[in-house]
Amino acid sequence: MEWIPKPEGVFWTDSQWEALAREEKPLLVAAAAGSGKTAVLVERIIRKITDEETAVDLNRLLVVTFTNAAAAEMKQRVGKAIEKKITEQPASSHLRRQLSLLQRADISTLHSFCMQVIRTYYYEVDVDPHFRMLDETEAQLLEEEVMEEMFETAYAEDKQFYMLVDYFTGDRTDEQLKKLILDLYHFSRSHPNPSAWLDSILEIYNNADQTSFNSLSWVKEAKSYITDSLKSAEAEYNRALAAARAPGGPYKYVELLEEEYAKIIKASAQGDWEDLYSCMQEITFKKMPSIKKADTDIDSAQKEHVKLIRDKIKKQINELFTVYFSASPALIIDDMKSMAPVIQLLNKYVKNFSEQNQLAKLEKNALHFSDLEHYCLNILSLKGNYSNPSNVALQYQAQLQEVLIDEYQDTNFVQEAILMLLSGRKNLFMVGDVKQSIYRFRLAEPGLFLNKYKNYGKEEGVRIDLSQNFRSRGVIINSVNYIFNQIMSESLGELDYDEAASLKQGNFSFPENDDKSSKIILVDPEKDKVYEEGEDELETSQLEARATAQEIRRMIDRKFSVYDKETNASRPVKYRDIVILMRSMPWAETIIEECKNAEIPIFADSSTGYFEAVEVKVMLSLLQIIDNPYQDIPLASVLRSPIFSYTEDELTEIRLFAEEADFYSALKEAAAADYLSTSDVVQKISSWRDAVKTKGLSEFVWQLFEETGYIEYVGGMPGGKQRQANLRSLYDRARTYEQTSFRGLFRFLRFIERMRERGDDLGKARAIGEQEDVVRLMTIHKSKGLEFPIVIIAGLNKQFNMMDLNNSYLKHKDMGLAARFIDPENRVSYPTMYFYVVKEKLRREMLAEEMRILYVAMTRAEEKLIMTGTVKDFDSAINGWASHLGENGVPEEVRSRAKTYFDWIMPALFNHPDAAETLTSAGVQPIKTDEDDSSWSIERIQASELISSAPAAVHQKQELLDKVVSGQAAGEDTSYVDRKFSWKYPHRKATVTEVKKSVTELKRFEEDAYSDRSWAPKEPSFQRPAFIQTTSQSSAEIGTIMHAVLQYIDYQASSEKEIDMELGKMLAKELLTTEEADQVDKKQLLDFLNSETGNHLKNALWIEREVPFTYSVPASRFYPDWEGEEEFLFVQGIVDCVYKSQDRSLHILDYKTDKITGKFKDHTKAAESVRERYHFQLSLYREALESAWDTQIQSCGLYLLEGRFYAGI
């Protein structure tokens, strides 16, 4: 075993130490959430470059991250670690070399590294090394242009192409076919050889009859699904039979149930498809025997229970029959063969598009991100064989001692091939957590990680599990484990959540608090409730949003306690400690509204909603009519907007000027009649149409903002800051567009329209800073890598998005392309068995991804986890979730049919003792279960409670608005208006002082002896005119000169001659002028250098001069009346000198030129005075450096140059 045993006293856990010290490779580190994987990765790098015996240069390591931000953070961490090592080994030239190599080190995204490879070995792939990168905007426009040209040529020259159009398009447009070609093109590029993958699709159809039906890979996949389903049916029959045979059970059903059960068992045992097909044809469901009222020994509830189970089985078997057994194997193969010509033609056009698109990019000397990976792969591999290294790859293998990969679970097949070629499949160190692989939509392949996870340690490689979580309290860890122990398995979830995969508590430093449970909030809409007058039924999303807001309000008002890592103490929760996570953000605005009603500041970090913002719609409409004014809806939108402010009645009047024509013609007719300033509108549109032809797009967009005043107008609307940010984002998008090879307003608008059609969205512009005290609302994907004291996961009742499964074609990395069978001539379309198999495969992979997304969400929490959802038909839902109480975990059949997160969470939770009350309330008898380390609180909130508990301010505001709209007087109660106008900014004290202060400015708050002095400078700080200059310098200027000399002088100087030599060097480097050098008191300097303090500097291991810092301190420390304001001041200053003595302790030294002689009886009195005067300043220096460097300062003091003595503080 090639690793160093863990030394005594190190803080790393055994597993962490093994991961950072072990040399056997390839090595996979399976790092659970919060396990400190980044710290381990950084420490491994540091050990590699600092080990006394085996140290390597940083440029012999390749460190791959998956975002630029992660790469920058990694470099920063490595840099700090090297600097820390240098303080311990100041004489090490090797360490200083590593610091110089850091900025050029290969710590980057794989895309950045690929770009470097291509620019170096461009001649291997015939690419201009000065290529530029396409952004997504230009890439999409270029693809659209290439696609249009290809289709035009195909329509004109290829008669067969019409067969493809008939097969894959609707009645009116060929957009569906274009989308299919684009989808297959992009999907194929996640494979090392896109062309080979496309050919494999065709082989599935061509070879369908070349082997036995049983041997087909997709038939084997179908049999595994069928077997699982039949086994599930067996279990259900056992439940039904047990209930039928029990006292009071419907015993008359037993015989029929046994007969059906026997047929299911027989079918389940078949290995050959023909035999299975025959057995399935025999399964029929007869009418159940009648049970009469006279049968008093049969309980009606038990009878209904058995019937429900049997109905469920019947539905399940019928679905199986429809999907897999409605056609014979011969018919299934015939369908596949008949589709082969169409798939072949599709294959041809995907390849054509790929070639033409690549040529178009090369003509513009531009590459897209996916091109970087493929060109790099071609450089590193022998042509046609992506597993054999080229000479270039062999050079890298000789150069790189180790390839370290962060977030390995997010790699795809192309990236994997590149990494294998670079490492020679040996020098690999991979870190990741497959349970957090949530980027399937980016074509990440978690199977690469899983394959190594299951096999490393058996034949090749080493696997190390980091399962200790240092992020969360034990209550969070226990909650996560309790749920995932029951729902995640290899068959559904792609990984068994066993002892190795489960979380272990690593952080025991959290102080005790009273709240020791995770919370579930079930919102009951009470759809059948009749509301009283004045009460309105709310949408389910609004109910849950209000329940969420109330929970936050309750925690804030009750000062829920959280642990503050910075102060190492508990404190009341702040808004910024709370995050609301959602799978997607369709009802984010509802949550924002409810939070605002509850006076909760909130910010939604959303990647959607931009195009729906009113201000963006108006501005895009304006651009549309400038491009083409003959568009009625955009024109009406702009005229109605604040830009022109026409009323609906006025627009109707304008319409009457030309009732049969388009609206712009009507507008021109109205202008000719000089109606309501319409001539100004027509003239303005005309002038803008002229201006856009001569100006750059971004310049023109800004001109519109200024001429219309619209950006100022929206700034005065509610959410004005966000609205202005959205408009500036549109301007930025126009600037980005201008940097492409495309030009013109028409193409820009077309690109925007394509984005909207595809469901892409720019996301609202960010308008707040990271440190603002607001609740965050974000998607679970956005939260990955983050952590929050309190996490609320909302919308757990929302159905999983399986819309992709409704397409007429489905694509899978291993199983190829499955399309519905279409007979265009007879207008017949239906899914084939192969289509159903691929659909089920994709559905299960989607469910596995959703399970991992839930895991990511739950593991973001540090201290409190709250999960919310709306439960319609409450009692029925509870009964459904409780249908498998007492079973070992949640059965796979239940998990595989889940449509929401609650369909996993609640069945798992109902096996917990804390669920007893919830079950009882719905008429379900709880079962006795073993105690568990997790603790849960389940709260049911009914709609009536939420409606009646709406904040009074909301009702008051609405009543007032209703009166204003109807023209009534506001009435005597004007408290709402009074409250709005009397509101005062809560942090107004912070507006009368600068947020940043120098140490000198703050020193006055602590001084008494000098408090009556004028703080205006005694001498002008600017250069005096030559005609009034004197030869002598002021005291302040002499002090500045002495500080400059001490900043650059060699402390080893110990004679006046050596001091003269040092001053000569400074003159030569123009660090001093001749006049300034003449003012240096050499005797003072010599006495200092030969003093005890000077000798400390001569013998120091390490010295830093002029050390700048910025330090945050509570404002109340200097402004007593700010107590409780939670405001901070940023103190900035420069420490003259910091040095490390022989005993490795750190010391702060400040030089002072204050005149002491003659003012005090002796040095003791002088030292006391100096200490009193400078205590505050030096104390702040010490605090700031100890905080920034995370170490202790041994001593802190001043040397008085004029007085020739040292005064320690």
Secondary structure as UniProt FT lines:
FT   TURN            8..9
FT   HELIX           14..21
FT   STRAND          27..31
FT   TURN            33..34
FT   HELIX           37..50
FT   TURN            52..54
FT   HELIX           58..60
FT   STRAND          61..65
FT   HELIX           68..88
FT   TURN            90..91
FT   HELIX           93..101
FT   HELIX           102..104
FT   STRAND          106..109
FT   HELIX           110..120
FT   HELIX           122..124
FT   TURN            125..126
FT   TURN            129..130
FT   STRAND          132..133
FT   HELIX           136..157
FT   TURN            159..160
FT   HELIX           161..168
FT   HELIX           175..188
FT   TURN            189..190
FT   HELIX           194..206
FT   TURN            207..209
FT   HELIX           213..215
FT   HELIX           217..245
FT   TURN            247..248
FT   HELIX           251..253
FT   HELIX           254..268
FT   HELIX           273..282
FT   TURN            293..294
FT   TURN            296..297
FT   HELIX           300..324
FT   HELIX           329..363
FT   TURN            364..365
FT   STRAND          366..367
FT   HELIX           369..380
FT   STRAND          381..382
FT   TURN            383..384
FT   STRAND          385..389
FT   HELIX           391..399
FT   STRAND          402..405
FT   HELIX           408..410
FT   HELIX           413..423
FT   TURN            424..426
FT   STRAND          428..432
FT   HELIX           434..436
FT   HELIX           440..442
FT   HELIX           446..455
FT   TURN            456..458
FT   STRAND          462..466
FT   STRAND          468..469
FT   HELIX           474..487
FT   TURN            491..493
FT   TURN            499..501
FT   STRAND          504..505
FT   STRAND          518..524
FT   TURN            527..528
FT   TURN            533..534
FT   HELIX           540..557
FT   TURN            558..559
FT   STRAND          561..564
FT   TURN            565..568
FT   STRAND          569..572
FT   HELIX           575..577
FT   STRAND          578..582
FT   TURN            586..587
FT   HELIX           588..597
FT   TURN            598..599
FT   STRAND          602..605
FT   TURN            610..612
FT   HELIX           614..627
FT   HELIX           632..640
FT   TURN            642..644
FT   HELIX           648..655
FT   HELIX           656..658
FT   HELIX           663..672
FT   TURN            673..674
FT   TURN            676..677
FT   HELIX           678..694
FT   HELIX           697..708
FT   HELIX           710..715
FT   TURN            718..719
FT   HELIX           720..738
FT   HELIX           745..757
FT   TURN            758..759
FT   TURN            770..771
FT   STRAND          775..779
FT   HELIX           780..783
FT   TURN            784..785
FT   STRAND          788..793
FT   TURN            796..797
FT   HELIX           803..806
FT   STRAND          809..812
FT   TURN            813..815
FT   STRAND          816..819
FT   STRAND          821..823
FT   TURN            824..827
FT   STRAND          828..830
FT   HELIX           833..858
FT   TURN            859..860
FT   STRAND          861..870
FT   HELIX           874..881
FT   TURN            882..886
FT   HELIX           892..896
FT   HELIX           902..909
FT   TURN            910..911
FT   HELIX           913..915
FT   HELIX           916..921
FT   TURN            922..923
FT   STRAND          936..942
FT   HELIX           943..948
FT   HELIX           952..966
FT   HELIX           975..982
FT   TURN            986..987
FT   HELIX           988..992
FT   STRAND          996..998
FT   HELIX           999..1003
FT   TURN            1004..1006
FT   TURN            1009..1012
FT   HELIX           1026..1028
FT   HELIX           1035..1048
FT   TURN            1051..1052
FT   HELIX           1056..1068
FT   TURN            1069..1070
FT   HELIX           1074..1078
FT   HELIX           1082..1089
FT   HELIX           1092..1098
FT   STRAND          1102..1114
FT   HELIX           1115..1117
FT   HELIX           1120..1122
FT   TURN            1123..1124
FT   STRAND          1128..1140
FT   TURN            1142..1143
FT   STRAND          1146..1152
FT   TURN            1157..1159
FT   HELIX           1163..1189
FT   STRAND          1193..1200
FT   TURN            1201..1204
FT   STRAND          1205..1208
//
